[in-house]
Amino acid sequence: MAGELQKHGVVPDVIDKVPPAVLEVVYPNNVVVEIGKVLTPTQVKDQPTVKWTGDANTFYTLCMTDPDVPSRKDPKLRELHHWLVGNIPGSDVNKGETLSEYIGSGPPKGTGLHRFVFLLYKQPKKLTFDEKRLTNKSNENRGNFSMKKFAKKYNLGDPIAGNMYQAEFDDYVPILHKQLGIFLSLIGLVLADVASEFKEAKIQPDILDSVPNEKIEVKYGKNTIDLGTELTPTQTQEIPEIHYKHVGGLLYTLIMTDPDVPTRGYNREFRHWIVGNIPEENVAKGEILAEYVGPAPPKDSGKHRYVFLIYKQNQGAITFDERRLSNRDGRFRGRFSTKKFVEKYNLEGPIAGNFMKVEYDDNVPSYHKRLGL
């Protein structure tokens, strides 16, 4: 049975040798892990019970790891460890030393099935682990992990038992990501190729010289923007929820712009929303330079790109000399240039971005009237 681990590529992706025994892993509601079985993130969100026949005078190490980061097809950030417990006396996991608290499966949307591998090692003695202790509220230091290297570091040898299941995205994943503070993309991991999507959509070079590598989470109610999501003007009239990777104590600038207004050239953009001096990611506490106005592309002008960008203010608070624009003032929003604005205020980035596509619907004339267009 343990030989099935080789069939699923756990050997050689995670370990070099098939373990001789299968670990018994059972999640709440009697969800039993069987090698290769497909489970959902919802089913595995809580810590499972793991059993084996252990020697009461021996210590063990238990690990759960995902080698398919960001995807099995492109595992360039392998591995992300989900659970790590050492110095387990006999087979009592609860009495072991928790190095990394359990977090469930959170494969991002569109990345397919991930393998989640459980491995048990017999320790030569009680060990002193120098790893940073990780809670289940943070994803920090979980990525770019190698169970092979960890086992070698502590002279654990080959695993004596193992098991695995497979899982892909479901509706629980965004909840887990928010718990971990990673908002749709794992900290330090590029789960969607933001840069290539920006280039493919020609946002570079149309309005940017460089592209972001991180994704901003942009949510309009239940609608989440994901690098080209198509929505309507009606769906996007209210201010969206914004989250992004940030550093404590720093200030940021948020820009939302439409590069597809009829006027082409260097000043081709229509600014929809600009907020500066944002403390960390608290947009509501930033300085509003241009109040939010939703997309309102003219009839027969096709799909417009609406680009969200985050810039870092390394110099601290900025005194912006821009004219303040209300959500009823459309006259001074055109002929904008993100490049010129960024250069003027010496902003770093964009460090994160996202975009959606929107075209005309029947509510656009009323939006134009409100803006005086």
N, C-alpha and C positions, 0 to 999 in steps of 0.2 A: 504493500500500500504506500509506504514512504517513497517508493520509486516513482510514484506519480509526480513528486516534486520536480524530478528531472524532466518529465514530460512537459511540465509547465514552465521550464526554463529557469527555475529557482537555482538549479545547478546549470551553468556557472554564474548566473547573474548576481546571486547573493552569496552563495557558499560554494565550496569546491567539491564537497562530498555529500552524498545522500545520507541523512541520518538513519539509524537503524529502526527507530520507532516513531509512531504517530502520536502527537500531543492531543489530548482531549480538550477541546475548546468549546464552551457552550455559553451563548449569550442569553440575556433575559428572554422570557417567553419561550424557552426551550429551543432557541435557534442554534442548531448544531453546525459547527464548521466541519466540512468535508473537503478534502483536497480538490481544488478547482471549482468548487460550488460557487454559484453567483448569488451574492446577498446584496441587500441595499444598504446605503449609509444609514437610513432610518433604523434598520434592524440591528446595526452594530454600533449605535451611538454610545451605549453604556459599556462599562468595563465587563469583560466576560469572566467566567470561571475557568481556570486552567488546571488540569489535573495530570499527574504522572506518578509513577511509583518511585518515590525518592528515599534515599538513605537519610535517616534522622541525624546522622553525624556528618553529613556532607552539605556544602552550600552550592547553590545553583544560580545561574543568570538566565533571565527570560527576556526576549526581545520580540517586538512586533515592528516590522518595517515595510515600507512601500518602495520597491525598486523602480517604479514606472513614473518618474517625475522628470519633466512635466507630463509625459505620456510614454506608453510602452514603445511606441514607434520612434520616439525621440527622447530617450532617457538621459539627456545630457546633464541632469542635476541629480542623478541617482545617488543616495537613497534619501527618503524622508522617514525618520523613525517615529513611531506612534506611541511606543511604550517600552520602557527599559527598567528592569528591576534586578538588582544584584543581591548577593548574600542572602538568598532565600534558604532558610533552614528546612531540610527535608523537602516537602512539597507544599509548604504553607506560604503562598505568595504574599498574603497580607502581613506576614512577619518579615518580609524582605526589605531591602533598602531601595526605595523608589528613587531612581535617578531622573526619570522622565515620566510624569503622570500620563495616564491613558488619555488619548484623544481618538475619536472614531475616524472613519474613512471620510475623506473630503475631496474626491477626485473632481477637478473642475469640469464644467460643461464642455462637451466636445472633445474630451481627451480619451474617450473610450474606457474599456475595462482596465483597472489597475489590479495588480496582485498584492495582497496583504499577507505577509509571511510571518508566522510565529516560529521562533527557534529557541531551544533550550540547551544550555551548556552546563557541564559539570565543572565546578571551579576546583583548582588544586588546593585551595585553602580560603579562609575568609579574607576578602580583599579590601584595600583602601582605594576607592574610586575617586579620581580627581576631576570628574566631569561636573560642569555646572548643573545644579538641580533645576529641572524645568517643570513648570506648572501646566495645568490644562487650560490656562487662559492666554497662553502665548505660543507662537510658532517659532520664536527665536531659538536659533542653534539646533533645530531639528533637521534641517536640510543638509545636503552634501555629506551625509553620513555613510559609513561603510562598516557593515557588521564584520566583514573579514578583518579589517584593520583593528576594530575594537577587540575582537577575539584574540588577535595576535598580540595586541598591547598588554592584555591581561593574562596571556598564556592559557586561554580557555580550550584550545584544541578545536576539534570538529564538534558540531552540535550532536547531541545524543537523541534528540527528538524534534519533530517539526510538524507543521500543518500550514494550510493557506486557504484563503478564499479569494474571490474576485468581486469587485464592485465598481460601479460607475455612477455618475452624477444622478442625484434625485433632489427633491425640494428641501431636504434637510441640509444639504451642503452649504448654502448661503448662511444658514443659522450657525453652523459650526465655524465657518470662516469669520463671521462677525465676532463670535466668542473668542476666537484666536487673534482678533484685531488685524485680519488680513484682507477683508473686503474684496473678495472675488479673485484675488491673486495672492499667492503665498509670499510673505515677506522674503525678499531676496531671490524669489524664483519668478521667472517670466513664464506665466501659464498660458498666456496668449501672446503671440508674436506681435506686440503693439507696433514696433518699429516697421515691420514689413507691411502691416495693414495700412499704416499711415502713408508709406511710400506707394503702395498699390493704388490707394485712393487719390494719389497725387497731391496730398496735403503738403508733402515735400515734393517739389519746390514751390508750389503755388503760394504758400504763406509762411513756410518755415525753411530754415537752412539746415536744422538738425531735428531729429525726431525723438520722441520720448520712448523709454523702455518699460515704464510702468503704466498701469492702467488706472484711470480714475473710475471709481464706482459712481455711476449716475443713474438715479432711479426717479422715474415719474410715476408715483403711486406704485402699482404692481408691475410697471414696465421698466425693465432694466436695459440700459444701453450697452451694447457689446460690439464696438468697432464696426459700425455700419448698419446697425439696427434701423429698420424703416418704421417711422411713426407718422402720425398726422399732426397738423397744426392744433387740432382740437385736443389731442392727447398731451400736448407739450406746453400748454399755456401757463401752468402753475410752476412756481420755482421748484426745481428738482432737489432731491437729497444728494449731497456730494460727500464722498469719502476718498481719501488717498493716503498713501504711505507718507509719514511726516516725522520730523525730529522735534522732540520736546524743546520748547523755548524759542523756536525759529518762527519767522513770519513768512507768509506766502502771498502770491497774487494769482487770482483766478480770472481767466478770460474765456468767454464764449463768443465765437465769431462765425459769420457766414461769408465764405470767400466767393460765393457764386451769385452775387448781386449783378445786375446788368452792366455796371461800370467795371471794365477790366483794367488790368495794369497794377502798378505797385500799391495803389490805394484802393484795391478792389473790394475790401471787406466792409461788412455791416456789423457793428459791435452790438451784441445782444445783452451782454452782462459782463461787467468788470468790477471786481472787488479786490482791493489791496490791503496790505497790513493785516492779513488774516492770521490770528494766533493759532499755530499748529493747523488743525483742520476745522476750526470753528468758524465757518463762513459767516454765520449770523453776527459774529462779533468783529468782522472786518470792516474796512472803510469802503462804502459803496461809491464807486465812481460813475457807474452806469447801472441803473436799476434793471432788473431782469425783464426782458420782453421775449415772448415765445416766438418760434418760427412762424413766418407768414410769407412764404414765397409766392410771387405773383402767378396768376393763371398762365398756363402754357410755358412756364419757364423751367419745367422739368424738376428733377430732384435736386435739392440743394444740400450741401454738406454743412452740418452744424458742428463746429469743433470746440471741444472743451480742453483747456490747457492749464497746467499748474506750473508756476515759476517760483523759485526760491529767492527770497530777499536776503542775501548774505550780509548786506550792510545794515540790516535792522530796519527800523521804521523809516518810511519814505514820505516826504512831503510832495504829494501829487498836485501838479498845477493844472490838471484837466478840468474842463467844464463839467459840472455834475449834471447827469441826465436822469430825468424821471421816467417812469414807465409810460408816460403819455407824450414823450418827446422823441419823435423819430427824425427830426430835421437834421440833427448834428451827429447821427450815428453812422452815417455812410462815410465813404472814402477813408476808412480806417486802415492802418497797417500794423499788424502784430509785430512784425520785424522792427519797425521804427519805434513802437512803444517800448519794446523790450530793450532796444539799444539806448533809448533816452533815459531809462531808469536803471540800467545796468543789472537786469534780472538774469538769474541763472536758470537755464533750462531750454525747453520745457522738460521738467523732471517726470511728468505724468501727463497722460492725455486720453481722450476718447472722442468718438464722433458718432453722429447719427445722420440719417438721410430723411428729408421731409419734402413733400410737394403739396401743392395747392389743395385746399378743400373749401367747402362752402362758407366756413366761418372766417376765412381770410379777409374779405372786404370789411367786416366789422373791426378786425384788429387794425387794419390800415387806417380806418377812420379814427380810431382811438389815438393812433400815433401821429395823426395829421399828415398822412402820406397820400 
